[in-house]
Amino acid sequence: MNNRTSNRRRPTVAEREAHKVFRDTRAEAPISEHERAQQAFHANRRLKAERLALEAAEQQKSKS
């Protein structure tokens, strides 16, 4: 190994900060069509459960 310093230029503070910001967006993997469909299915199932619970509560109110 060589004891000489590297010839590469060190990044400035602004470059390091910009790299941190853009690193987060690059790290996200694209969502597959199957994953997107699964997310939509689970969201719809949750919404349907909430709607049915509200309707059941309204029916209980009307019976009282």
C-alpha positions in Angstrom: 0.0 0.0 0.0 1.0 3.5 -0.7 1.3 6.2 2.1 0.7 9.1 -0.3 -2.6 11.0 0.0 -5.2 10.4 -2.5 -5.4 12.6 -5.6 -9.2 12.7 -5.5 -10.9 15.9 -4.5 -12.9 15.8 -1.3 -16.5 16.8 -1.7 -17.6 20.2 -0.3 -20.2 20.5 2.5 -22.8 21.5 0.0 -22.1 18.5 -2.2 -22.3 16.1 0.8 -25.6 17.6 1.9 -27.0 17.3 -1.7 -25.8 13.7 -1.8 -27.7 13.0 1.4 -30.9 14.4 0.1 -30.7 12.6 -3.2 -29.6 9.3 -1.7 -33.0 8.9 -0.1 -34.8 9.2 -3.3 -32.5 6.9 -5.2 -32.7 4.2 -2.5 -36.4 3.6 -3.1 -37.0 0.6 -5.2 -39.7 0.7 -7.8 -42.9 -1.0 -6.6 -43.9 -4.0 -8.7 -47.4 -4.3 -10.1 -48.2 -7.1 -7.7 -47.1 -5.0 -4.7 -49.2 -2.1 -5.9 -52.2 -4.4 -6.3 -51.7 -5.8 -2.8 -51.5 -2.3 -1.3 -54.7 -1.3 -3.0 -56.5 -4.5 -1.9 -55.5 -4.0 1.7 -56.5 -0.3 1.6 -59.9 -1.2 0.1 -60.5 -3.9 2.7 -59.8 -1.5 5.5 -62.1 1.1 4.1 -64.9 -1.5 3.6 -64.5 -2.6 7.2 -64.8 1.0 8.4 -67.9 1.5 6.3 -69.5 -1.6 7.6 -68.8 -0.6 11.1 -70.3 2.8 10.6 -73.4 1.3 9.0 -73.8 -1.2 11.9 -73.5 1.7 14.4 -76.2 3.6 12.5 -78.5 0.6 12.6 -78.0 0.2 16.3 -78.8 3.9 16.8 -82.0 3.6 14.8 -83.2 0.6 16.7 -82.8 2.4 20.0 
